Amino acid sequence: MMREASIRGDFPALAQSVHGKPLVYLDNAATTQKPLAVLDAMQRYYLQDNANVHRAAHTLAARATEAMESARSKVAALLNAGASDLIVFTRGTTESINLIASGIEHQLRSGDRILVTALEHHSNFVPWQQCALRSGAKVDVVRVTPEGEIDHDDFAAKLFPETRIVAFAHVSNALGTIHPVNELVSTIRSRCGARIVIDGAQAILHLPVDVRALDIDFYAFSSHKMFGPTGMGVLYGRREALDSLRPSQYGGEMIEHVTMEASTFNVLPFRFEAGTPNIAGAVGLGAAVDYLSSIPRDALLLQEEKLIGQAIAALTAMNGIRLVGRPKERLSVVSFLVEGASAHDVGTLLDQQGIAVRTGHQCTMPLMQSLGISGTVRASFSLYNDTTDVERFVQAMHKTLTFL
Amino acid sequence: MAGFALTPPPATLEEIRDAFSFFEGWEDKYRFLIDLGKSLTDLPEEFKAEANLVRGCQSQVWLVSHFEPLSGRLEFGLDSDAHIVRGLVAIVLAAYQNRLPAEIVAFDIEGLFAELDLLPHLSASRGNGLRAMVNKVVALARNHL
């Protein structure tokens, strides 16, 4: 048998016990643990280079600026963006999507439509709902099949000439469904001139993302779901799409020239980065990108796929377990319910056994409403999980069922 | 008279303390909590309305209350959609059901949960609705002091 590749040792937080049991961390879709390389890079930045960026002649300021801008170039390369000024740094996916929704609002008028899916995380749902309420546009919501996939016929039927924005996730956070972005994009392009917004939060660590090949307008993701720090995120935009957005935050850094009466705004991406940015966060994100390219990512992804398969097979064999969603293309996530118990009961009993999972509506209340449930238990895997994690999880599930 | 039936506490504080003193590990404790939760009388569906919901991110708690002017006591109907939370609710009920507002305000609920080694469940960060429920009960009691 081939020995499993392991990067576990790079993640100090994984080597701990919870309630006296070795931690099995299966809440990776919420956030991933951080490798030492990222933590070191951030500490080094604060120990040696800390200064404000883009605005001083001294050496530390130059180093800080260089550190931040090199992180931007790394992200641009990761996404094959073609130019690093198309990478806007934000606080996370949520802020990235809000930045688009606020920035595009002035282009919408009553009668325009926005298409989202019932599978979206609240962060790719509520900004559009609120944008529509403010602008008079209408939100259409694509139905989800019982398997947890986008209903393609419904998707196509809800694309109108008036559809100005189509926003959907690359991968569903609640069910792990991988959406066929290429296919959906060509359907959209054949029917209307809508801007296409992809929430890449769950995809970025697990799938190669080429934003130009995907032919989309915006791609948003968070650093903390790809081994980087929290409070840091990315918005990629096609140049013309980014240019068409109005800034929603004003202040330092984002301006070009200010008089008593008026201001002109800076070039991309700084126009959307008002105030002192999260420099250490950018450094950490850059280190996370470097870390990703230093590990055998393809082999680890295959291993992760194998683990999720094992977990699904084991759950399927257990009495009283109902899997939620059976998408054909799935990534790193399995959502389920225990008959006669709430997700919270399962999560609490697993926690007592050292297993960290997520329970509840998974920030997808419209999806849960579509499926007629109030929440799920979600186990989500990452590149550092191994067979022992699956074995411990399965064992703990067997024990949990004896309680309920 | 309350428009709902009071949820009877399935065990007294003394019985709960007594049971906990025999537990040898987490398994005993959680089996007890789940059994306690299962023995809690259901709140009738009509009271499990949006307006009575104490929101938690992971589980939900319903709370209805009535101040009985004759006895000067507060009466509660409580329920949750999770067995373990129902068990915790049963403990809270043992402390609060049909008490005088002054007794409720004076009762050291943190002390009780700490003594039973259940304090983390009372933390707002658990998102199980229990903390919000306790806060609401105490606020009601203060209003009737």
Interface residues (C-beta under 8 A of the other chain):
Chain A: H19 A341 S342 A343 H344 D345 G347 T348 L349 Q352 T359 G360 H361 S374 G375 F403 L404
Chain B: W26 E27 Y30 R31 I34 C57 Q58 S59 Q60 D81 A82 H83 I84 V85 G127 N128
